Amino acid sequence: MALYSLNGPGAAAASGNPAKQLVVFLHGVGADGDDLIALAPYFAHRLPDAAFVSPHGPFPFDMAPMGRQWFSLQDRSPQAIIAGVQAAAPSLDRYLDEQLAARGLDDGDLAIVGFSQGTMMALHVALRRPKACAAVVGYSGLLAAPDLLPAELTVRPPVLLVHGENDEVVPHDFQPLAEKALSVMGVAVDTLSCPNLGHSIDDDGLTAGIRFLAQAFGIGFPVDETP
């Protein structure tokens, strides 16, 4: 399997201290790392000791002159999607290892936040690493090839799935399917369905993701406070 060197924007811990946690954002198809790194200041408000990175997908987007992708979606069959995820996974795994090692951190200090195709990558990789990360947050995505989990799952990080009920790109129906498949395998899953929301992240979803990571990292979050 070919390995690709990933890179992208990042942000140091807002506290100015050495990072105690690492949050990795994985963008959707046609975007790039610059897209989701814009979320870092919102997460940093509650996670001041976290560093943030947002790698660009390894391939140019093949349906437009700009943007990146983790794999092609010209063929959206389940077989093509899992093949694409599997091909990109080793490069993402290596990137996570490199980023953690550079900060003297391990998987217990890691959270992965994906959007759309980035969620597909986050769920696939996080469930198959040697050690569990602290948390996975998946926005507007799906779990590729859930039938492979019984043979391939190695760890069970807590997962939050957030999805717009009016998602016109990745239908909301994929959320309960992923929830069921993960729950059957003993993975703790929280979900949030966002009414009147399409293929996007709204304030409720953002707040839920920040709260979830704060809890996973053992950081208090006042009940009535928003990010």
N, C-alpha and C positions, 0 to 999 in steps of 0.2 A: 504494500500500500504506500503510495507516494506521500511524503511529508512536505508540507509547505510552511515556510517561516511566516508567522503572523506578526503584525504590528498594528499600532493604532494609538489614538490619544489616551492620555491618562491625567489623573489629578492626585496630588499628594494629600495626605490627611489634613483636614482643615485645622486641626489643633496645632499643627506644626511639629508634632511629635513623630517618632518613627511609627509606621503603620502597625496597628494591632490586628486589623482585619483587612481583607481584600475583597472588593466587590467587582465582579466581571460582568459587563453588559454585552449581550450578544444581539446584534441588530437583525432586522428582517431583510428579506430579499429586495434588492434595488436600493437599499440605503447603504450606509457604511458606519464605521465606528464613531464618526463625528456626530451622528444622529443621536445615539443614546447617551453619549457622554454628557449631553446637556442636562441629563437627569441627576448627575452627580451632586450639584449643590443642594438639591432637595433632600437627598439621602444623607448628605454630610451634616445637615442640620441636626439630625438625630444620631448620626454615626461619625462623630468628629475625629475619631482615631482610625477611620477606614481610608484606605487608598482605593482609587477607582481606575479601572482600565476598560477600554472598549475596542477590541481588535476589529480590524477590517476583515470581512470574509475573504477567503483565499482566492476567489475567482471574480473576474469582471462580470457584471450583470449581463446576461446574454440576450435580454429583450429590450435593451435601451442603451444609449451611448454613455450613460453615467451610472454610478453605483456599483455595489459589490454583491456577491452572493456566496453562501456556504455550499450550495449545489444548485444545479439547474432545476427549474420548475416548468420547463416546456412540456415535460411529461409528468403529469400529476397523479399518476397511478400509485397505489400503495407500494408496489414493487420498486418503482423508480425512486420514490421518496426515501425508502429505507436504504436503498443502495447509495443514494446521495449522502445521507446522514452518515452511513458507515464509512464512506470514502473520506469525509471531512473530519471525522472524529479523532483520528490519531494526531492530526496537526493541532487541533484544539487541546487535546490532552497534553501534548508537549508544551504548548503555550502556557497552560495553567501551571504545569510543573515549573517552568522557567520563571514565571511571575511570582510564584510563592517562594521559590528559592532565593530570588533576588531580594526579598524582604525578610528572609528568615522565618517565614510562616509555614504552616502546614494546612492540610485540607480542613481541619477543624476551625480554621480562621477564614475560610473561603465561603462566599455566597455567589451564586450565579443567577443573573437576572436576564431572561430572554424575552424577545418580542417576535411573534409570528415564527418565521423560520429559525430565528435564534432560540425560541422556546423548544423547538424540535431538537436542536443541537444540545441545549442545556439538559433536557430530560434524558436524552440518550447517554451523554457522556457522564453526567453526575451519578447515574445509577450503576455505572460500570467501572468506576475508579476503585483502586485498592482500598482507599479510606474514604469515609463519608465526609462530604462538605457540610457546612453548618446549615445551609438552606438553599432551596431553589425557588425562584419566583418566575412563573411563566405567564406572560401576557399574550392573549389572542393566538394561541398555538395549538398543537396537538401532540399526542404521544405516538410516534411512529412504531409500527409493528409491535403492538403490545403482546402478541403471541410469543415473541422471543424472550420476554422477561423471565419466565421460569428457568430457562437455561442460562441466561446471561447476567441476571441481576447479582451484584456483589455487595452493595451497600444500600441503606435506606435513609437518605437524608429527608428531612421534612420538606414538603412541597406545598406551595400556594399557587393555585391556578385562577387567573382573573380573565374574564372574557365578556365582551360586549354582547348583549342579547341580539343586537341587530348587525352583527358582523357579516359583511357581505363578501369577505375574502376567505376566511376560515370560519365556517359556520359554528355557532355556539354549541351545536350538538356534539362537537368533539370534546367539550369540557366534561360532561358526565361520563363519556366513554373512557377518558383518561383517568378520571377519578375512580371509577370502578376497577379498572385494570391495576392501578397502583395500590388501591386499598386491599385487593385480593392478595397482593404480594407483601402485605404488611407495611407498606409505606404510609406514613401519616400525611394525609392530604387535607388541606383547607381549600375552599373555593369561594369565589365572589363573582356573581353575575351582575353585570351593570346594565340596567334598563336604558333603552334608547341610545345605546352606544354602538357604533360601528367598529371598524378595524382600527382601534386606537386605544390610548390610555387616558382615562379621565382622572379627576382629582380623587375620587373615591378609590379607584384602583391604585393610584400612586400612594395614597395614605396607607392603604392596606399592605402594600409591598414594603413600605418603610417600617411599619409596625412589626411585620413578620420578621424582617431581618434584625430589628432591634431585639425582639424576643429571642431569636435564635442565637444572637451574640451575647445574651444576658445583660442587655442594656435596658434600663427602665424607660417607660414611655407613658407619661401621664394620660389617664383615660380621656380627658376632655381636650387634650392638646393636639393640634394638627401640625404637620411639618412646616 
